[in-house]
Amino acid sequence: MKNQKLILPDEWVSKISRLSIATSSKLRGQHKGGNRSQRFGASLDFSDFREYTLGDDVRQVDWNVYARMEKYFIKRFLDEQEMRVHILLDATRSMGEEKKWVFARQVASAIGLMVLNRDDRLSFSYVNETNTLPFRRKGATYRKHFLQIVSSLEKANGTGSFAREGIKALPKDSTVLFVITDGLEPIGEWEKFFKRLPRFAGDIRCIQIVTQDELNPSYTGDVRLIDAETGRDVNVSVSNRVLASYGKSQEMHETELDALANRFGIRKIQLVVEDGLQNAIFHKMLKSHWVQ
């Protein structure tokens, strides 16, 4: 991996270092991190005073307050807990178009760097034959290692359905779960997938990666189309009627997918490859309060 070209250039690594993942989900980590939880603990950030009750740690008594009020009060401090973020990347064949696959990995890399920069725990997986977690680390020292792993995924050639197989590649202890996919599987499969996700994380976000050609095909005349997932081909005469029918089906699929996400409490955004990474991170995600 020493001479491997990384999916994100150095200038982007620097840009992303200013951002972090925003979430209102209760933080579940048992180790110290850079995020304030809703519990009280022993960080250096003072919260308030509370009157002493039997059983409290006497080391927390503020003797200066006692000297003034002749009552025992203890100091309370905000507890800082790690955030656990998991990124699940769709690596099935429908993601295999070069510009879509590069963009999806760039988005995954950017999110991962934000997590590691804040001393939070990051895990990453994608659907393949073994459904393993190739990365599970914490801290900024692992940024380059994470980039190398994502950059080494040269092809999206996973077989089977991402919506059916994705559950097998998830850990069960995430604060935030990012699902990066093109969302092209049948709606029935997405319903089963989305229904099961809340048991894996309190804050679930679906990032749909699409291209302009998928939204508005530019094909004309007689063309031979090949299904990226199955390899089956079909000859089609592309007319205005055919394009209108495609547009209607595509719009219906998007509407149903959005409705499913809302139904199961999943936040979803659509990113268009041609709009670029700058727009995706510093406009769409920032505007949606996914990052801060």
C-alpha positions in Angstrom: 0.0 0.0 0.0 3.0 2.3 0.3 2.8 3.6 -3.3 -1.0 3.4 -3.6 -2.8 6.5 -4.8 -5.3 7.6 -2.2 -8.9 8.3 -3.0 -8.7 11.7 -1.4 -6.0 14.2 -2.2 -4.0 15.9 0.6 -5.9 19.2 0.3 -9.2 17.5 0.9 -7.8 15.8 4.0 -7.0 19.3 5.3 -10.4 20.7 4.5 -12.3 17.9 6.2 -10.2 18.2 9.4 -12.3 21.3 10.3 -15.6 19.3 10.3 -17.1 16.7 12.6 -20.2 14.5 12.7 -23.3 16.1 14.2 -25.8 14.0 16.1 -28.4 14.3 18.8 -28.3 10.5 19.5 -27.2 9.4 23.0 -23.6 8.5 22.9 -23.1 4.8 23.8 -19.3 4.5 24.0 -17.7 3.3 27.3 -14.4 5.0 26.5 -13.4 8.6 26.7 -13.8 10.6 23.6 -14.4 14.2 22.3 -18.2 14.3 22.5 -20.3 15.4 25.3 -22.8 12.8 26.4 -26.0 13.4 28.4 -24.5 11.9 31.4 -22.4 13.5 34.1 -18.8 12.3 34.7 -15.3 13.4 35.4 -14.1 15.5 32.5 -12.6 19.0 32.9 -15.8 20.7 31.7 -17.7 22.0 34.8 -21.5 21.7 34.6 -23.0 22.8 38.0 -23.3 22.2 41.7 -25.6 19.8 43.5 -26.2 19.5 47.2 -24.3 16.6 48.8 -26.3 13.4 49.5 -25.3 10.3 51.4 -23.2 8.1 49.1 -21.7 10.8 47.0 -17.9 10.9 46.5 -16.6 13.2 49.2 -13.7 14.1 46.8 -16.2 16.0 44.8 -17.2 18.3 47.7 -16.4 22.0 47.0 -14.9 23.2 50.2 -14.8 26.9 49.1 -18.6 26.8 48.7 -18.9 25.1 52.2 -16.8 27.9 53.7 -19.2 30.5 52.3 -22.5 28.7 52.9 -21.8 26.1 55.5 -23.5 23.5 53.3 -22.0 20.6 51.4 -22.1 20.9 47.6 -20.4 18.7 45.0 -19.2 19.7 41.6 -20.6 18.0 38.5 -18.7 17.8 35.3 -19.8 16.9 31.8 -18.9 13.3 30.8 -17.1 13.1 27.4 -17.8 9.8 25.7 -16.7 8.5 22.3 -19.0 8.4 19.4 -19.2 5.1 17.5 -19.7 5.6 13.8 -20.1 2.9 11.2 -20.0 3.3 7.4 -21.6 0.6 5.3 -20.7 1.0 1.6 -22.6 -0.6 -1.3 -20.0 -2.4 -3.4 -22.4 -4.3 -5.6 -22.2 -4.2 -9.4 -24.7 -1.3 -9.9 -22.1 0.9 -8.1 -19.4 -0.2 -10.5 -19.5 2.8 -12.9 -16.1 4.4 -12.4 -17.2 7.9 -11.6 -19.9 6.7 -9.2 -17.6 4.3 -7.5 -14.9 6.9 -7.0 -17.4 9.4 -5.7 -19.0 6.9 -3.2 -15.5 6.0 -1.8 -14.6 9.7 -1.5 -17.8 10.4 0.5 -17.1 7.4 2.7 -13.5 8.5 3.2 -14.5 12.1 4.1 -17.0 10.9 6.7 -14.4 8.5 8.1 -11.8 11.2 8.5 -14.2 13.4 10.3 -14.8 10.6 12.9 -11.1 9.8 13.4 -10.1 13.4 13.7 -12.3 13.8 16.7 -10.9 10.8 18.5 -14.1 8.8 18.0 -14.4 5.1 17.0 -14.9 4.3 13.4 -15.8 1.0 11.8 -16.3 0.4 8.1 -17.6 -2.5 6.0 -19.0 -3.3 2.6 -20.9 -6.2 1.2 -18.7 -9.0 -0.1 -18.4 -12.8 0.2 -17.1 -12.7 3.8 -19.0 -9.7 5.2 -16.1 -8.8 7.5 -15.3 -5.5 9.1 -12.0 -4.5 7.4 -11.6 -1.4 9.7 -12.4 -0.7 13.3 -10.1 1.8 14.9 -10.1 5.0 17.0 -8.1 8.2 16.7 -6.3 10.4 14.1 -3.3 8.1 13.9 -5.4 5.7 11.8 -6.5 8.2 9.2 -4.0 7.1 6.5 -4.7 3.5 7.2 -8.4 4.0 6.7 -7.8 5.9 3.4 -5.6 3.1 2.2 -8.3 0.5 2.9 -11.0 2.5 1.1 -8.7 3.3 -1.8 -7.8 -0.3 -2.2 -11.4 -1.2 -3.1 -10.7 -1.0 -6.8 -13.9 -2.4 -8.2 -17.5 -2.6 -7.0 -18.3 -6.2 -8.1 -20.2 -7.7 -5.2 -22.8 -10.2 -6.1 -26.3 -10.5 -4.7 -28.5 -7.8 -3.2 -27.0 -5.0 -1.0 -30.3 -4.6 0.8 -30.5 -8.3 1.6 -26.8 -8.8 2.5 -26.0 -5.5 4.2 -27.3 -6.5 7.6 -24.7 -9.2 7.9 -21.9 -6.6 7.7 -23.1 -4.4 10.5 -21.8 -4.1 14.1 -24.5 -3.7 16.8 -23.0 -0.9 18.9 -23.0 2.2 16.7 -24.1 5.7 17.7 -24.4 6.8 14.0 -24.8 4.5 11.0 -24.1 5.8 7.4 -25.4 3.7 4.6 -23.9 4.7 1.2 -25.7 3.2 -1.8 -27.4 4.0 -5.1 -30.7 2.5 -3.8 -31.5 0.6 -6.9 -32.8 -2.6 -5.4 -36.5 -3.3 -5.4 -38.6 -1.4 -2.8 -39.7 -4.6 -1.1 -36.0 -5.4 -0.2 -35.4 -1.9 1.1 -38.4 -2.1 3.4 -37.0 -5.3 5.0 -33.5 -3.7 5.3 -34.7 -0.4 6.7 -37.0 -2.1 9.2 -34.1 -3.9 10.8 -31.6 -1.0 10.9 -32.8 0.7 14.1 -31.5 -2.1 16.3 -28.0 -1.3 15.1 -27.8 2.4 15.7 -29.8 5.3 17.2 -29.0 7.7 14.3 -29.3 6.2 10.8 -28.5 8.1 7.6 -28.8 6.9 4.1 -26.7 8.6 1.4 -28.0 7.8 -2.1 -25.3 8.2 -4.8 -26.7 8.8 -8.3 -25.4 10.1 -11.7 -27.0 12.5 -14.1 -27.5 9.7 -16.6 -29.5 7.7 -14.1 -31.7 10.7 -13.4 -32.0 11.9 -17.0 -30.7 9.3 -19.5 -29.1 10.9 -22.6 -29.5 7.7 -24.8 -31.2 8.0 -28.2 -32.0 5.5 -30.9 -31.3 1.7 -30.7 -29.2 0.8 -27.8 -28.2 -2.4 -26.0 -28.6 -2.1 -22.2 -26.8 -4.5 -19.8 -28.1 -5.0 -16.2 -25.0 -4.4 -14.0 -26.2 -6.8 -11.3 -27.4 -9.8 -13.4 -25.4 -9.3 -16.6 -28.6 -9.7 -18.7 -28.9 -7.6 -21.8 -31.8 -6.1 -23.7 -32.1 -4.2 -26.9 -34.2 -1.0 -26.6 -35.3 1.6 -29.1 -35.0 4.8 -27.0 -37.8 7.2 -27.8 -39.5 10.1 -26.0 -42.2 7.7 -24.8 -39.6 5.2 -23.4 -37.7 8.1 -21.6 -41.0 9.4 -20.2 -41.9 5.9 -18.9 -38.4 5.5 -17.4 -38.7 8.9 -15.7 -42.0 8.0 -14.2 -40.7 4.7 -12.8 -37.6 6.3 -11.5 -39.6 9.1 -9.8 -41.9 6.6 -8.2 -39.0 4.5 -6.9 -37.4 7.6 -5.3 -40.7 8.6 -3.7 -41.3 5.2 -2.2 -37.7 5.0 -1.0 -38.0 8.4 0.7 -41.3 7.3 2.3 -39.7 4.2 3.7 -36.8 6.1 5.2 -39.2 8.5 6.9 -41.3 5.6 8.1 -38.4 4.0 9.9 -36.8 7.2 11.2 -33.9 7.1 8.7 -32.5 10.4 7.4 -31.8 10.4 3.7 -30.1 12.6 1.2 -29.4 12.2 -2.5 -26.0 13.2 -3.8 -25.4 13.6 -7.6 -21.9 12.6 -8.7 -21.6 15.4 -11.2 -22.2 18.1 -8.5 -18.9 17.2 -6.9 -17.6 16.4 -3.5 -17.4 20.1 -2.4 -21.2 20.4 -2.9 -21.8 17.1 -1.2 -19.9 17.9 2.0 -20.0 21.6 2.4 -23.6 22.2 1.1 -25.8 19.1 1.3 -24.4 17.5 4.5 -23.8 20.8 6.2 -27.2 22.2 5.3 -28.8 19.0 6.5 -26.9 19.3 9.8 -25.2 16.0 9.3 -21.8 17.6 9.9 -20.8 20.7 11.8 
